[in-house]
Each structure stands twice: as C-alpha cells, then as structure tokens.
Amino acid sequence: MQPPFPSPTATWHNESYAAIDPSNSNLSQAGKTVIITGAGSGIGRATALAFAKAGAARLILTGRTESTLQETEKLLAESKSECRVFAVSATDESAMHDVAKQVGAWDVLVLAAAHISSPSKIVETSLQDWWADYETNVKSIIIASQAFIPSAKPGAALYTLAAGAAALPPAYTPGLSGYLVSKTAQTKIIEFLAAENPDLFACAVHPGMVDTGIFRGSGADPSQLPMDSVELSANFLVWLSQPKTKFLSGKMVWANWDVEELEARQDEIKESPMMTVGCQGWPYSPAAA
C-alpha cells in the first residue's frame, strides 16, 4: 500500500521484487568489499545478508554491541563472503579511523547507524538527548567520510539511510525535531560528498517504513501504517551498487520507488534539482540560470 506521498514512479513497492533481487547475476557484488555501520540489527543486518547473497567478497560489520554483531556474523556463516566484525561506535573518531586502516580499499559503504531522541517539543526536550541525534546522524557521517573516503576504490558507493518524513511539514511529525533536522542535514551532506568527490557515488536512501528500533522510537504504530519489508530496503541498496545508477549520485531516493521507472527518467533526474534539499518555491537549477 502506498501512503499519500508523491512519487516519481507510478509503481510503489512495499516488498522486494525481481528487479532488485540480489541473487540476480546482473547485480553481482563479486570481488567487492562492503562496509556496514549499525550492522548488528535491523536494516544494517539485512543489508549484510543482501550483499552476501549478491556474492560480496568481504563484509565489514561495525556497531556498538559485539553480541549483536556476532549474531549477524552467524547468519552469514553459510555465505561465501569473508566477514569481519568491529565493535566500535560510529561516533568514535579514533576507532573508525583504525577500522579504515585495517580494512584498506573498499567498494561500498553503508552508513546505517542511527539515533532517535525521545519524542518531545523543542522547548521541553532534553538538550543532551536531542543533540545525540546530531552526534550519530550527522557527526558520524563526517567521521566515516574522513576515515574511509581516502581509501575508496574508483567508483565506490557511499550510502546513508535518510528519513522521508524529514520532507513533511512539522505539523505532521511533532516532537521529532532532533531526528528529522539531523536527517535533513545528513541528506545535504550527501550532496556535498557527491559534488566534492566526482569518483564517489553518494546517495541518501529512505529505506521505507520498516519496523526497527528507530521506527518504534519515533512513537509510530506499525499497525496503523503501510509498512515495508526490511528486504526491500536492503535489496534496493544492492541494486544501487552498479554503474548504471550513477544518475542518482547526490540525490535522496526512496526504496519504495520502482527502479526500472527511475531508470527511464534518468536524464531528467540527473539534470534537475529533483530529490535534493532546497527551498520550496525557489527551485534553483544551474542549467536554467
């Protein structure tokens, strides 16, 4: 079921489908090194499983809790992917740089670590809790970029998990300012990374409405919403990791959008400010200036 949101594709998906199935030979990730933060649960864990299914050579899993990372590693035991686990916080600059040194060259970096503060009005919220959203959702992206981009292979891909709700009027999402403001900043960071690193494919991906700890932390009730499967999110990231998706670099995309219909609009998407952060009513485009 599609929520009442606009979409650049006529087809809307809540479940994975054939075009993004990681077992497809055209989506093979053979020989690739894939790094995933927040890999101990939720979308991060599902993403590790999807890239393993696509034949990734190495999976580098990071997260704060070693026991949950080990659970993910066990789920990967029968795959052909080499797996390494690093129990580190995404906000620990020194630790992330150390991981980068140990990993070396890489192909795909999925920044799935996230934090959501307790829903509260700005004037009533705990400043420490509110700012923790920025520590994980913004600062950790900068830390990871500085740690890993220098060792990225040509054509490497970097993804953050965006929040589609950040584009909604605040009247629809009261109490979620910390999370959604930090996610908006994260999306703008992706635009800068794409502009500053022409050989890097950088994309912000709204994974859909998936029943995760972050989702429940927002106060949302999954029984009242058109939920999406975690496989849709994870498999969409695998689909993105191929050369023909480069027209989406610097953009924010939704895992719900149909990939074949996106491809059909690639010239329009690439040359326009579509799917970027801007000011409504002021759609600046260098091509039109």
Secondary structure, DSSP 4 states (H G I P E B T S, - for coil): ---S---SSS-B-SS--GGG-TTSGGG--BT-EEEEESTTSHHHHHHHHHHHHTTBSEEEEEES-HHHHHHHHHHTTTSSSEEEEEE--TT-HHHHHHHHHHH-SEEEEEE-----PPP--TTTS-HHHHHHHHIIIIIHHHHHHHHHGGGEEEEEEEEEE--GGGGS-GGGSTT-HHHHHHHHHHHHHHHHHHHH-TT-EEEEEE--S--SHHHHHTT--GGGS----HHHHHHHHHHHSSGGGGGGTT-EEETTB-HHHHHHTHHHHHTS-TTS--BTTB---GGG-
